[in-house]
Amino acid sequence: MKYDYGQWWLVALNFFLFLVFIKASFKPQNKIDWRSLQMLMAFIAALFIEMYGFPLTIFLLTSVFGNRLGIDFSHDSGHLLNSLLGIKGDPHFNFLHILSNVLIFGGIILLGKAWKVLYNSAQKQTLATTGPYAYVRHPQYLAFILIIIGFLLQWPTIITLLMAPILIGRYIWLAEKEEKDITTEFPDKYQKYKASVPEFYPSPTRLLARLKDVFNQILSKKF
């Protein structure tokens, strides 16, 4: 068995890369933004420490259950869902890992697109209702939640499983707090916007309509 941990340079490198990508997409502007970023990066730091540094979760599980769960101290065993669900093969190429990557990088892309709309609206002192904001009222917090869920699918640990509901609850609380402030600034406009756009879950009708428009645009350019 190969021991794949203790690679602290990989912990530092991966943390730095994700910090750069997320900060470039999110561009925190105030204390709340910075706190939101710090919470997410604390979650990611805990994840990478177990992924490449010290596998605390695997150590505890093997101490309690021995080899009954089919996990050891190889890197592949860190993909605990694969071991617990009995999914065979390289864990980096199965549906769980692909789905996790879609959620993680989709969340980072959503962060960037939402920030551009929010920044432009702040410059014009108008309500953000275009781009991702046409589908959900809080795309930036939704992006954070998608990234968290994506990492949990790929590499769940005891610490991140404990942190995840706290972080998600915190983002939901921040979203509700921001809504109160926005309602004070744009009372009539925001009430109308709030009545037609969901808080976190995109409307299937709106998404299908958007996909139809994109498909029609592609067809019109092609033919």
WOZIGI-V153636 format. One record per helix or strand of 3 or more residues. SS is the DSSP state (helix for helix, strand for strand). FROM is the first residue (numbers start at 1). TO is the last residue. If there is no record, write none. Layout:
BEGIN
ss = (SS:SS)
from = (FROM:FROM)
to = (TO:TO)
END
This chain:
BEGIN
ss = (helix:helix:helix:helix:helix:helix:helix:helix:helix:helix:helix:helix)
from = (8:31:56:75:80:91:95:131:139:158:187:204)
to = (26:53:65:78:85:93:124:134:154:185:196:222)
END
